[in-house]
Amino acid sequence: MKAWVQHDTGDPGVLQLEDRPIPRPGPGEVLVRNRAIGLNPVDWKFIRWGHEGWDWPHIPGVDGAGEVVALGSLVSRLCPGTPVAYHNDLLRPGSFAEYTLIPARAAIPLPAALPFPAAAAIPCPGLTARQAIEKLPLKPGAHVLLTGASGAVGGALMQLARERGWIIHAVGSASQAERLLRLGAATVTDYRRPDWCERWAARVQQHPLQAVIDMVSGAHAASLASLIAANGHLVCIQDRQESAPLAAFTTTISLHEVGLNALHHHGSDRQWAELVAAGSDIARRMLDGSFDPQLIEVAGFDQLPAALERLKSGPNPGNRVVTL
């Protein structure tokens, strides 16, 4: 099979297109013939960083979509020919190849009519957004501030939050305001305004925030903790809170971290079944037009490093995928 391989760390340009053996599925695994590959920030970051758990040379990539072509032992719910999308453990050989081995429990069954480029946009953005949503026991009408809203995860999160009746206040690029409103934001705040946080500190006196979902950094999330109403929630999708951002016994907010890849090592089969069901639901909604896959680029497999470099350089108001 053809695969994009890295022999050393660096920028996406270190990837080399090589012939590699087609892997064979072991117990609890399935082999997927990739038809589309979703590109995510974690891909270029780990190409740059590497990981001590990798065998070298390494095939990167976490998201893909295609057909199941072979089953390992102990796999019963899938069969050859089943169209699936998947998020693979970043420690395993990944999706930047014609074929990828994945844990069977991570395979998201797809409607046969859903195009693979749209399906490849589901796993990392959609399931990360779903995890963040599930952290929050909020009622319809709750006000939620979402920072870093212009990206693919933000777009998925707004669409999922809209169906719960939450009022989402997006903080993102002013150039994306129309898109953010279409995806479900009630208001849009330009993150480039130097006083945007101060303006929100005044607004929460009349409209308390039940939660803040931050996709910038742990430090950025901590700086917003004072905006949250008593017994509210602070969710970190980038980084986490190493210590409480506010004094004890004040607003007593709850702190949450989100890490999709961690579920490969610490999640139960039941948790994966629930996550896969959520991914299948997103796929069905994409097919009927009620969920936007947010595709901004569909490139060829031979252009993968260049597309990944464009993802790295940004901006990325949606998903970039490559097809095979």
C-alpha positions as CSV (number, residue, x, y, z in Angstrom):
1,M,0.0,0.0,0.0
2,K,1.0,3.7,-0.4
3,A,1.4,5.6,2.8
4,W,2.8,8.9,4.0
5,V,5.6,8.1,6.4
6,Q,7.8,10.2,8.7
7,H,11.3,9.1,9.5
8,D,11.9,12.1,11.7
9,T,10.0,14.9,13.4
10,G,9.4,18.2,11.7
11,D,6.8,20.1,9.6
12,P,4.5,18.3,7.2
13,G,7.2,18.4,4.5
14,V,9.1,15.6,6.3
15,L,6.4,13.2,5.2
16,Q,7.5,10.8,2.4
17,L,5.2,8.7,0.2
18,E,6.4,5.1,0.4
19,D,5.3,1.5,-0.2
20,R,4.5,-0.2,3.1
21,P,3.0,-3.7,3.8
22,I,-0.7,-3.9,4.2
23,P,-1.3,-4.7,7.9
24,R,-3.3,-7.7,9.0
25,P,-6.0,-7.3,11.7
26,G,-5.5,-8.9,15.1
27,P,-8.1,-9.7,17.7
28,G,-10.6,-7.0,18.1
29,E,-9.3,-5.1,15.0
30,V,-10.6,-4.3,11.5
31,L,-8.8,-3.3,8.4
32,V,-10.2,-0.2,6.6
33,R,-9.6,0.7,3.0
34,N,-9.4,4.5,3.3
35,R,-11.4,6.6,0.9
36,A,-11.0,9.9,2.7
37,I,-8.8,11.2,5.4
38,G,-9.7,14.0,7.9
39,L,-6.9,16.4,8.8
40,N,-6.7,17.8,12.3
41,P,-4.3,20.0,14.2
42,V,-3.2,17.1,16.3
43,D,-1.7,15.5,13.2
44,W,0.8,18.3,12.4
45,K,1.5,18.8,16.1
46,F,2.6,15.2,16.6
47,I,4.5,15.1,13.3
48,R,6.5,17.9,14.8
49,W,6.7,16.5,18.3
50,G,6.9,12.7,17.7
51,H,6.0,10.4,20.6
52,E,8.1,8.0,22.7
53,G,5.5,5.3,22.1
54,W,5.8,5.2,18.3
55,D,7.7,2.6,16.3
56,W,9.7,4.3,13.6
57,P,9.2,5.1,10.8
58,H,5.7,6.2,11.7
59,I,2.5,6.6,9.6
60,P,0.6,9.6,11.2
61,G,-3.1,10.5,11.1
62,V,-6.1,9.9,13.4
63,D,-9.2,10.3,11.3
64,G,-10.4,8.4,8.2
65,A,-13.4,7.0,6.4
66,G,-13.7,4.0,4.0
67,E,-14.8,0.4,3.8
68,V,-14.0,-2.5,6.2
69,V,-12.1,-5.1,4.1
70,A,-10.9,-7.6,6.8
71,L,-11.9,-8.6,10.3
72,G,-9.7,-9.9,13.2
73,S,-11.0,-12.5,15.6
74,L,-13.6,-11.5,18.2
75,V,-15.2,-9.0,15.8
76,S,-18.9,-9.6,15.3
77,R,-20.8,-6.4,14.7
78,L,-19.1,-5.4,11.4
79,C,-18.6,-7.2,8.1
80,P,-16.5,-6.6,5.0
81,G,-17.9,-3.8,2.9
82,T,-19.4,-1.9,5.8
83,P,-18.7,1.9,5.3
84,V,-17.2,3.4,8.4
85,A,-15.5,6.5,9.8
86,Y,-13.0,6.3,12.7
87,H,-10.8,8.1,15.1
88,N,-7.7,6.0,15.6
89,D,-5.3,6.1,18.6
90,L,-2.5,8.5,17.8
91,L,0.0,6.0,19.2
92,R,-0.9,3.5,16.4
93,P,0.0,3.6,12.7
94,G,-2.5,6.1,11.4
95,S,-4.8,7.1,8.6
96,F,-2.3,8.7,6.2
97,A,-2.3,5.5,4.1
98,E,-4.4,3.4,1.7
99,Y,-5.2,1.0,4.5
100,T,-5.4,1.4,8.3
101,L,-5.9,-1.0,11.2
102,I,-8.3,0.3,13.8
103,P,-9.9,-1.1,17.0
104,A,-13.3,-2.5,16.0
105,R,-15.0,-0.6,18.8
106,A,-13.9,2.7,17.3
107,A,-15.6,2.1,13.9
108,I,-18.5,4.4,13.2
109,P,-21.0,2.8,10.8
110,L,-22.1,5.1,8.0
111,P,-25.2,5.5,5.8
112,A,-24.2,4.0,2.4
113,A,-25.1,7.2,0.6
114,L,-23.0,9.6,2.7
115,P,-19.9,10.8,0.7
116,F,-16.7,9.7,2.4
117,P,-15.2,13.3,2.5
118,A,-18.1,14.4,4.7
119,A,-17.7,11.2,6.8
120,A,-14.0,11.9,7.4
121,A,-15.0,15.2,8.9
122,I,-16.9,13.5,11.7
123,P,-14.5,11.8,14.2
124,C,-12.1,14.2,15.8
125,P,-14.2,17.4,15.5
126,G,-17.6,15.9,16.0
127,L,-16.7,13.5,18.8
128,T,-14.6,16.1,20.6
129,A,-17.6,18.4,20.5
130,R,-19.9,15.6,21.7
131,Q,-17.6,14.9,24.7
132,A,-17.6,18.6,25.7
133,I,-21.4,18.7,25.4
134,E,-21.8,15.7,27.6
135,K,-19.8,17.3,30.4
136,L,-22.5,19.9,30.9
137,P,-25.8,19.1,32.7
138,L,-27.5,22.3,31.4
139,K,-31.2,23.0,30.8
140,P,-32.6,24.6,27.6
141,G,-32.1,28.3,27.7
142,A,-28.7,28.1,29.4
143,H,-26.2,30.7,28.3
144,V,-22.8,29.3,27.2
145,L,-19.7,31.2,26.0
146,L,-17.6,29.4,23.4
147,T,-14.1,30.7,22.6
148,G,-12.2,29.6,19.6
149,A,-15.5,29.1,17.9
150,S,-14.4,29.7,14.3
151,G,-12.8,26.3,13.9
152,A,-14.1,22.9,13.0
153,V,-14.7,21.7,16.6
154,G,-16.5,25.0,17.4
155,G,-18.8,24.6,14.4
156,A,-19.7,21.0,15.4
157,L,-20.2,22.1,19.0
158,M,-22.6,24.9,18.1
159,Q,-24.7,22.5,16.0
160,L,-24.9,19.9,18.8
161,A,-25.7,22.6,21.4
162,R,-28.4,24.1,19.3
163,E,-30.5,21.0,19.5
164,R,-30.3,21.1,23.3
165,G,-31.7,24.6,23.4
166,W,-28.6,26.3,24.7
167,I,-27.9,29.9,23.9
168,I,-24.4,29.9,22.5
169,H,-22.3,33.1,22.5
170,A,-19.4,32.5,20.1
171,V,-16.1,34.2,20.4
172,G,-14.2,34.0,17.1
173,S,-13.2,35.8,14.0
174,A,-15.4,38.7,12.8
175,S,-15.0,37.5,9.3
176,Q,-16.8,34.3,10.2
177,A,-19.7,35.9,12.0
178,E,-22.3,35.0,9.3
179,R,-21.2,31.4,9.3
180,L,-21.2,31.2,13.1
181,L,-24.7,32.6,13.3
182,R,-25.9,30.1,10.6
183,L,-24.4,27.2,12.6
184,G,-26.2,28.1,15.8
185,A,-24.5,31.0,17.6
186,A,-26.9,33.5,19.2
187,T,-24.2,36.2,19.3
188,V,-20.7,36.6,17.9
189,T,-17.9,38.5,19.7
190,D,-14.7,39.4,17.7
191,Y,-11.8,37.9,19.7
192,R,-9.5,40.7,18.2
193,R,-11.3,43.4,20.2
194,P,-8.9,44.1,23.1
195,D,-11.8,44.8,25.5
196,W,-14.0,41.9,24.6
197,C,-13.5,40.2,27.9
198,E,-14.3,43.3,29.9
199,R,-17.4,43.9,27.8
200,W,-18.5,40.3,28.7
201,A,-17.8,41.0,32.4
202,A,-20.5,43.7,32.2
203,R,-22.9,41.6,30.2
204,V,-23.0,38.7,32.6
205,Q,-24.5,41.0,35.2
206,Q,-27.7,40.8,33.2
207,H,-27.2,37.5,31.4
208,P,-25.3,35.0,33.7
209,L,-23.2,32.4,31.9
210,Q,-23.8,28.9,33.1
211,A,-20.7,27.6,31.3
212,V,-17.6,28.6,29.3
213,I,-16.1,26.2,26.8
214,D,-12.6,27.3,25.9
215,M,-10.6,26.1,22.9
216,V,-7.6,28.3,23.3
217,S,-5.4,27.3,26.3
218,G,-5.6,26.5,29.9
219,A,-4.4,30.0,30.9
220,H,-7.0,31.5,28.6
221,A,-9.7,29.4,30.1
222,A,-8.6,30.4,33.6
223,S,-8.9,34.1,32.7
224,L,-12.6,33.6,31.9
225,A,-13.5,31.7,35.1
226,S,-14.8,34.9,36.8
227,L,-17.5,35.3,34.1
228,I,-19.2,32.1,35.1
229,A,-22.2,32.1,37.4
230,A,-22.3,30.3,40.7
231,N,-22.3,26.5,40.3
232,G,-21.4,26.8,36.6
233,H,-18.9,25.0,34.5
234,L,-15.5,25.6,32.8
235,V,-14.6,23.2,30.0
236,C,-11.1,23.0,28.5
237,I,-10.7,21.5,25.1
238,Q,-7.2,22.7,24.7
239,D,-5.1,22.0,27.8
240,R,-6.6,21.7,31.3
241,Q,-6.7,23.4,34.7
242,E,-3.9,22.3,36.9
243,S,-5.2,24.2,39.8
244,A,-8.5,25.9,40.7
245,P,-8.7,29.3,38.9
246,L,-10.8,30.9,41.7
247,A,-10.7,31.0,45.5
248,A,-12.3,28.1,47.3
249,F,-16.0,28.4,48.3
250,T,-16.7,31.4,46.1
251,T,-18.7,30.6,42.9
252,T,-17.8,26.8,43.3
253,I,-17.6,26.2,39.5
254,S,-16.9,22.8,38.2
255,L,-13.8,22.1,36.0
256,H,-13.8,19.8,33.0
257,E,-11.1,18.5,30.6
258,V,-11.8,16.9,27.2
259,G,-9.4,14.4,25.6
260,L,-10.8,12.2,22.8
261,N,-7.6,10.2,22.4
262,A,-7.4,9.4,26.1
263,L,-10.5,7.2,25.6
264,H,-8.5,4.7,23.6
265,H,-6.6,3.9,26.7
266,H,-9.0,4.6,29.5
267,G,-12.5,4.4,28.0
268,S,-14.8,1.3,28.4
269,D,-16.5,-0.6,25.6
270,R,-19.8,0.9,26.7
271,Q,-18.4,4.5,26.5
272,W,-17.1,3.7,23.0
273,A,-20.4,2.3,22.0
274,E,-22.1,5.5,23.1
275,L,-19.5,7.6,21.2
276,V,-19.8,5.6,18.1
277,A,-23.6,5.9,18.2
278,A,-23.2,9.7,18.5
279,G,-20.9,9.6,15.4
280,S,-23.5,7.6,13.5
281,D,-26.2,10.1,14.4
282,I,-24.0,12.9,13.1
283,A,-23.5,11.0,9.9
284,R,-27.3,10.5,9.4
285,R,-27.9,14.2,10.0
286,M,-25.2,15.1,7.5
287,L,-27.0,12.9,4.9
288,D,-30.4,14.7,5.5
289,G,-28.7,18.1,5.5
290,S,-29.3,19.0,9.2
291,F,-25.6,18.9,10.1
292,D,-23.0,20.8,8.2
293,P,-19.7,18.9,7.7
294,Q,-18.0,22.3,7.2
295,L,-15.8,21.2,4.3
296,I,-13.4,23.9,3.2
297,E,-10.9,21.8,1.2
298,V,-11.0,18.4,-0.5
299,A,-7.5,17.6,-1.8
300,G,-6.0,14.5,-3.4
301,F,-3.9,12.0,-1.5
302,D,-0.8,13.1,-3.3
303,Q,-1.4,16.6,-2.0
304,L,-1.7,15.5,1.7
305,P,1.5,17.2,3.1
306,A,0.6,20.5,1.3
307,A,-3.0,20.4,2.7
308,L,-1.7,19.6,6.1
309,E,0.6,22.6,5.9
310,R,-2.4,24.8,5.0
311,L,-4.1,23.5,8.0
312,K,-1.1,24.4,10.1
313,S,-0.9,27.9,8.7
314,G,-4.6,28.6,8.9
315,P,-7.1,30.0,9.1
316,N,-9.4,27.0,9.2
317,P,-13.1,27.8,9.3
318,G,-14.0,24.2,8.9
319,N,-12.5,20.8,7.9
320,R,-9.8,19.9,5.4
321,V,-9.9,16.4,4.0
322,V,-8.0,14.4,1.4
323,T,-9.4,11.6,-0.8
324,L,-8.0,8.4,-2.2
